[in-house]
């Protein structure tokens, strides 16, 4: 019986932590998705001789112009 109560308390603590940390976890997850999604176009611009910083700005600017990302 005590084992079940401990597991229930841990589950409640995890749910409470995730609810509290939602404001931090969602932007971090979105940033990770953007990194993996946009790495290829930035790399292709780098192969053409454009700096990674400029390439990232160009790719993000292109997404902003299309209305995909609101900068």
N, CA, C and O atoms as CSV, one atom per row, in Angstrom:
chain,resi,resn,atom,element,x,y,z
A,1,UNK,N,N,0.819,-1.197,0.000
A,1,UNK,CA,C,0.000,0.000,0.000
A,1,UNK,C,C,0.859,1.255,0.000
A,1,UNK,O,O,0.548,2.221,-0.697
A,2,UNK,N,N,1.935,1.250,0.774
A,2,UNK,CA,C,2.797,2.432,0.862
A,2,UNK,C,C,3.490,2.697,-0.464
A,2,UNK,O,O,3.748,3.850,-0.810
A,3,UNK,N,N,3.795,1.635,-1.213
A,3,UNK,CA,C,4.445,1.795,-2.505
A,3,UNK,C,C,3.532,2.541,-3.474
A,3,UNK,O,O,4.007,3.387,-4.233
A,4,UNK,N,N,2.245,2.250,-3.464
A,4,UNK,CA,C,1.283,2.906,-4.337
A,4,UNK,C,C,1.154,4.387,-3.991
A,4,UNK,O,O,1.056,5.226,-4.886
A,5,UNK,N,N,1.152,4.707,-2.717
A,5,UNK,CA,C,1.032,6.096,-2.278
A,5,UNK,C,C,2.260,6.889,-2.712
A,5,UNK,O,O,2.138,8.035,-3.143
A,6,UNK,N,N,3.440,6.286,-2.601
A,6,UNK,CA,C,4.665,6.960,-3.024
A,6,UNK,C,C,4.662,7.254,-4.515
A,6,UNK,O,O,5.057,8.339,-4.943
A,7,UNK,N,N,4.213,6.276,-5.308
A,7,UNK,CA,C,4.147,6.485,-6.761
A,7,UNK,C,C,3.138,7.578,-7.119
A,7,UNK,O,O,3.371,8.368,-8.034
A,8,UNK,N,N,2.026,7.621,-6.399
A,8,UNK,CA,C,1.025,8.651,-6.655
A,8,UNK,C,C,1.571,10.036,-6.318
A,8,UNK,O,O,1.331,10.997,-7.049
A,9,UNK,N,N,2.301,10.136,-5.214
A,9,UNK,CA,C,2.893,11.430,-4.853
A,9,UNK,C,C,3.937,11.876,-5.867
A,9,UNK,O,O,4.023,13.060,-6.190
A,10,UNK,N,N,4.731,10.936,-6.369
A,10,UNK,CA,C,5.723,11.274,-7.390
A,10,UNK,C,C,5.021,11.735,-8.665
A,10,UNK,O,O,5.452,12.706,-9.286
A,11,UNK,N,N,3.946,11.052,-9.063
A,11,UNK,CA,C,3.199,11.452,-10.260
A,11,UNK,C,C,2.612,12.850,-10.102
A,11,UNK,O,O,2.654,13.648,-11.038
A,12,UNK,N,N,2.073,13.148,-8.943
A,12,UNK,CA,C,1.519,14.483,-8.694
A,12,UNK,C,C,2.627,15.534,-8.739
A,12,UNK,O,O,2.434,16.621,-9.284
A,13,UNK,N,N,3.787,15.209,-8.167
A,13,UNK,CA,C,4.906,16.148,-8.181
A,13,UNK,C,C,5.389,16.407,-9.601
A,13,UNK,O,O,5.708,17.544,-9.947
A,14,UNK,N,N,5.445,15.358,-10.432
A,14,UNK,CA,C,5.886,15.521,-11.816
A,14,UNK,C,C,4.902,16.386,-12.589
A,14,UNK,O,O,5.317,17.271,-13.337
A,15,UNK,N,N,3.619,16.147,-12.425
A,15,UNK,CA,C,2.604,16.959,-13.115
A,15,UNK,C,C,2.701,18.416,-12.674
A,15,UNK,O,O,2.627,19.321,-13.505
A,16,UNK,N,N,2.864,18.651,-11.377
A,16,UNK,CA,C,2.990,20.018,-10.873
A,16,UNK,C,C,4.232,20.696,-11.441
A,16,UNK,O,O,4.181,21.861,-11.836
A,17,UNK,N,N,5.368,19.955,-11.483
A,17,UNK,CA,C,6.603,20.517,-12.024
A,17,UNK,C,C,6.449,20.876,-13.497
A,17,UNK,O,O,6.865,21.955,-13.918
A,18,UNK,N,N,5.855,19.980,-14.284
A,18,UNK,CA,C,5.685,20.249,-15.714
A,18,UNK,C,C,4.738,21.427,-15.946
A,18,UNK,O,O,4.956,22.226,-16.857
A,19,UNK,N,N,3.712,21.537,-15.145
A,19,UNK,CA,C,2.792,22.678,-15.278
A,19,UNK,C,C,3.508,23.987,-14.963
A,19,UNK,O,O,3.284,25.004,-15.620
A,20,UNK,N,N,4.374,23.950,-13.949
A,20,UNK,CA,C,5.117,25.144,-13.560
A,20,UNK,C,C,6.187,25.494,-14.583
A,20,UNK,O,O,6.416,26.671,-14.863
A,21,UNK,N,N,6.845,24.483,-15.142
A,21,UNK,CA,C,7.964,24.707,-16.053
A,21,UNK,C,C,7.520,24.880,-17.502
A,21,UNK,O,O,8.371,25.004,-18.383
A,22,UNK,N,N,6.228,24.893,-17.775
A,22,UNK,CA,C,5.717,25.004,-19.139
A,22,UNK,C,C,6.218,26.274,-19.834
A,22,UNK,O,O,6.513,26.254,-21.029
A,23,UNK,N,N,6.313,27.353,-19.100
A,23,UNK,CA,C,6.754,28.620,-19.688
A,23,UNK,C,C,8.199,28.550,-20.167
A,23,UNK,O,O,8.600,29.330,-21.031
A,24,UNK,N,N,8.978,27.636,-19.624
A,24,UNK,CA,C,10.375,27.488,-20.037
A,24,UNK,C,C,10.529,26.364,-21.052
A,24,UNK,O,O,11.300,26.492,-22.003
A,25,UNK,N,N,9.811,25.270,-20.862
A,25,UNK,CA,C,10.004,24.088,-21.701
A,25,UNK,C,C,9.492,24.278,-23.131
A,25,UNK,O,O,10.106,23.765,-24.067
A,26,UNK,N,N,8.407,24.985,-23.320
A,26,UNK,CA,C,7.856,25.157,-24.665
A,26,UNK,C,C,8.805,25.954,-25.565
A,26,UNK,O,O,9.054,25.514,-26.688
A,27,UNK,N,N,9.348,27.100,-25.142
A,27,UNK,CA,C,10.301,27.796,-26.014
A,27,UNK,C,C,11.590,26.999,-26.276
A,27,UNK,O,O,12.154,27.068,-27.368
A,28,UNK,N,N,12.044,26.251,-25.278
A,28,UNK,CA,C,13.243,25.432,-25.478
A,28,UNK,C,C,12.973,24.335,-26.507
A,28,UNK,O,O,13.816,24.074,-27.366
A,29,UNK,N,N,11.826,23.703,-26.429
A,29,UNK,CA,C,11.467,22.672,-27.401
A,29,UNK,C,C,11.313,23.271,-28.798
A,29,UNK,O,O,11.756,22.670,-29.777
A,30,UNK,N,N,10.702,24.430,-28.902
A,30,UNK,CA,C,10.547,25.096,-30.194
A,30,UNK,C,C,11.904,25.473,-30.779
A,30,UNK,O,O,12.116,25.339,-31.984
A,31,UNK,N,N,12.814,25.938,-29.947
A,31,UNK,CA,C,14.153,26.270,-30.423
A,31,UNK,C,C,14.866,25.029,-30.948
A,31,UNK,O,O,15.564,25.096,-31.960
A,32,UNK,N,N,14.698,23.909,-30.272
A,32,UNK,CA,C,15.307,22.666,-30.748
A,32,UNK,C,C,14.759,22.241,-32.098
A,32,UNK,O,O,15.513,21.802,-32.967
A,33,UNK,N,N,13.458,22.368,-32.277
A,33,UNK,CA,C,12.848,22.031,-33.568
A,33,UNK,C,C,13.373,22.963,-34.665
A,33,UNK,O,O,13.671,22.511,-35.771
A,34,UNK,N,N,13.488,24.250,-34.366
A,34,UNK,CA,C,14.000,25.196,-35.364
A,34,UNK,C,C,15.451,24.908,-35.722
A,34,UNK,O,O,15.840,25.033,-36.883
A,35,UNK,N,N,16.247,24.526,-34.740
A,35,UNK,CA,C,17.655,24.224,-35.020
A,35,UNK,C,C,17.763,23.074,-36.008
A,35,UNK,O,O,18.502,23.165,-36.989
A,36,UNK,N,N,17.031,21.988,-35.758
A,36,UNK,CA,C,17.124,20.840,-36.649
A,36,UNK,C,C,16.477,21.100,-38.003
A,36,UNK,O,O,16.919,20.546,-39.009
A,37,UNK,N,N,15.461,21.915,-38.047
A,37,UNK,CA,C,14.768,22.196,-39.300
A,37,UNK,C,C,15.556,23.155,-40.187
A,37,UNK,O,O,15.602,22.972,-41.404
A,38,UNK,N,N,16.171,24.168,-39.598
A,38,UNK,CA,C,16.808,25.217,-40.386
A,38,UNK,C,C,18.307,25.029,-40.566
A,38,UNK,O,O,18.950,25.839,-41.234
A,39,UNK,N,N,18.877,23.979,-39.987
A,39,UNK,CA,C,20.322,23.761,-40.123
A,39,UNK,C,C,20.703,23.476,-41.572
A,39,UNK,O,O,21.742,23.942,-42.041
A,40,UNK,N,N,19.889,22.730,-42.272
A,40,UNK,CA,C,20.208,22.372,-43.663
A,40,UNK,C,C,20.257,23.597,-44.588
A,40,UNK,O,O,21.228,23.740,-45.330
A,41,UNK,N,N,19.248,24.491,-44.576
A,41,UNK,CA,C,19.345,25.673,-45.449
A,41,UNK,C,C,20.527,26.579,-45.093
A,41,UNK,O,O,21.154,27.152,-45.984
A,42,UNK,N,N,20.830,26.713,-43.819
A,42,UNK,CA,C,21.976,27.543,-43.420
A,42,UNK,C,C,23.264,26.895,-43.882
A,42,UNK,O,O,24.184,27.587,-44.319
A,43,UNK,N,N,23.344,25.568,-43.790
A,43,UNK,CA,C,24.539,24.866,-44.261
A,43,UNK,C,C,24.717,25.036,-45.768
A,43,UNK,O,O,25.839,25.209,-46.245
A,44,UNK,N,N,23.624,24.988,-46.511
A,44,UNK,CA,C,23.727,25.181,-47.974
A,44,UNK,C,C,24.215,26.590,-48.311
A,44,UNK,O,O,24.997,26.768,-49.245
A,45,UNK,N,N,23.765,27.576,-47.568
A,45,UNK,CA,C,24.277,28.933,-47.787
A,45,UNK,C,C,25.750,29.025,-47.403
A,45,UNK,O,O,26.511,29.763,-48.029
A,46,UNK,N,N,26.152,28.284,-46.383
A,46,UNK,CA,C,27.565,28.270,-45.979
A,46,UNK,C,C,28.433,27.661,-47.079
A,46,UNK,O,O,29.553,28.117,-47.311
A,47,UNK,N,N,27.924,26.643,-47.750
A,47,UNK,CA,C,28.661,26.027,-48.860
A,47,UNK,C,C,28.836,27.033,-49.990
A,47,UNK,O,O,29.842,26.999,-50.698
A,48,UNK,N,N,27.879,27.916,-50.162
A,48,UNK,CA,C,27.973,28.948,-51.198
A,48,UNK,C,C,28.889,30.100,-50.798
A,48,UNK,O,O,29.116,31.013,-51.592
A,49,UNK,N,N,29.421,30.066,-49.567
A,49,UNK,CA,C,30.376,31.078,-49.139
A,49,UNK,C,C,29.801,32.149,-48.232
A,49,UNK,O,O,30.461,33.151,-47.957
A,50,UNK,N,N,28.581,31.948,-47.767
A,50,UNK,CA,C,27.950,32.921,-46.881
A,50,UNK,C,C,28.183,32.479,-45.440
A,50,UNK,O,O,28.062,31.298,-45.117
A,51,UNK,N,N,28.513,33.424,-44.589
A,51,UNK,CA,C,28.763,33.133,-43.182
A,51,UNK,C,C,27.529,32.506,-42.529
A,51,UNK,O,O,26.399,32.774,-42.936
A,52,UNK,N,N,27.758,31.670,-41.515
A,52,UNK,CA,C,26.639,31.038,-40.811
A,52,UNK,C,C,25.722,32.073,-40.182
A,52,UNK,O,O,24.503,31.902,-40.184
A,53,UNK,N,N,26.293,33.144,-39.644
A,53,UNK,CA,C,25.478,34.183,-39.012
A,53,UNK,C,C,24.582,34.876,-40.035
A,53,UNK,O,O,23.391,35.083,-39.799
A,54,UNK,N,N,25.165,35.224,-41.155
A,54,UNK,CA,C,24.390,35.875,-42.215
A,54,UNK,C,C,23.372,34.894,-42.802
A,54,UNK,O,O,22.237,35.271,-43.092
A,55,UNK,N,N,23.781,33.642,-42.973
A,55,UNK,CA,C,22.869,32.623,-43.502
A,55,UNK,C,C,21.665,32.412,-42.598
A,55,UNK,O,O,20.538,32.282,-43.074
A,56,UNK,N,N,21.908,32.378,-41.292
A,56,UNK,CA,C,20.796,32.217,-40.355
A,56,UNK,C,C,19.854,33.419,-40.417
A,56,UNK,O,O,18.634,33.268,-40.351
A,57,UNK,N,N,20.433,34.610,-40.546
A,57,UNK,CA,C,19.603,35.816,-40.651
A,57,UNK,C,C,18.782,35.794,-41.942
A,57,UNK,O,O,17.618,36.193,-41.945
A,58,UNK,N,N,19.382,35.333,-43.029
A,58,UNK,CA,C,18.669,35.269,-44.307
A,58,UNK,C,C,17.525,34.259,-44.231
A,58,UNK,O,O,16.416,34.539,-44.685
A,59,UNK,N,N,17.795,33.082,-43.654
A,59,UNK,CA,C,16.754,32.058,-43.551
A,59,UNK,C,C,15.616,32.537,-42.654
A,59,UNK,O,O,14.447,32.391,-43.011
A,60,UNK,N,N,15.941,33.103,-41.505
A,60,UNK,CA,C,14.895,33.593,-40.602
A,60,UNK,C,C,14.136,34.762,-41.230
A,60,UNK,O,O,12.921,34.877,-41.063
A,61,UNK,N,N,14.853,35.630,-41.953
A,61,UNK,CA,C,14.188,36.729,-42.653
A,61,UNK,C,C,13.243,36.224,-43.719
A,61,UNK,O,O,12.165,36.785,-43.916
A,62,UNK,N,N,13.642,35.161,-44.412
A,62,UNK,CA,C,12.771,34.561,-45.419
A,62,UNK,C,C,11.511,33.974,-44.801
A,62,UNK,O,O,10.420,34.097,-45.357
A,63,UNK,N,N,11.669,33.337,-43.650
A,63,UNK,CA,C,10.496,32.799,-42.962
A,63,UNK,C,C,9.595,33.921,-42.460
A,63,UNK,O,O,8.372,33.780,-42.443
A,64,UNK,N,N,10.194,35.026,-42.055
A,64,UNK,CA,C,9.411,36.167,-41.595
A,64,UNK,C,C,8.634,36.781,-42.761
A,64,UNK,O,O,7.475,37.163,-42.597
A,65,UNK,N,N,9.254,36.877,-43.918
A,65,UNK,CA,C,8.583,37.452,-45.089
A,65,UNK,C,C,7.399,36.597,-45.535
A,65,UNK,O,O,6.391,37.126,-46.004
A,66,UNK,N,N,7.517,35.286,-45.391
A,66,UNK,CA,C,6.437,34.384,-45.772
A,66,UNK,C,C,5.336,34.305,-44.727
A,66,UNK,O,O,4.285,33.714,-44.974
A,67,UNK,N,N,5.565,34.889,-43.575
A,67,UNK,CA,C,4.559,34.870,-42.523
A,67,UNK,C,C,4.583,33.608,-41.683
A,67,UNK,O,O,3.657,33.363,-40.911
A,68,UNK,N,N,5.637,32.796,-41.822
A,68,UNK,CA,C,5.741,31.556,-41.056
A,68,UNK,C,C,6.181,31.850,-39.635
A,68,UNK,O,O,5.685,31.247,-38.684
A,69,UNK,N,N,7.123,32.788,-39.494
A,69,UNK,CA,C,7.634,33.175,-38.185
A,69,UNK,C,C,7.404,34.665,-38.026
A,69,UNK,O,O,7.628,35.436,-38.959
A,70,UNK,N,N,6.959,35.071,-36.854
A,70,UNK,CA,C,6.731,36.494,-36.594
A,70,UNK,C,C,7.887,37.019,-35.748
A,70,UNK,O,O,7.956,36.755,-34.548
A,71,UNK,N,N,8.792,37.764,-36.381
A,71,UNK,CA,C,9.960,38.281,-35.656
A,71,UNK,C,C,9.683,39.657,-35.116
A,71,UNK,O,O,10.549,40.255,-34.477
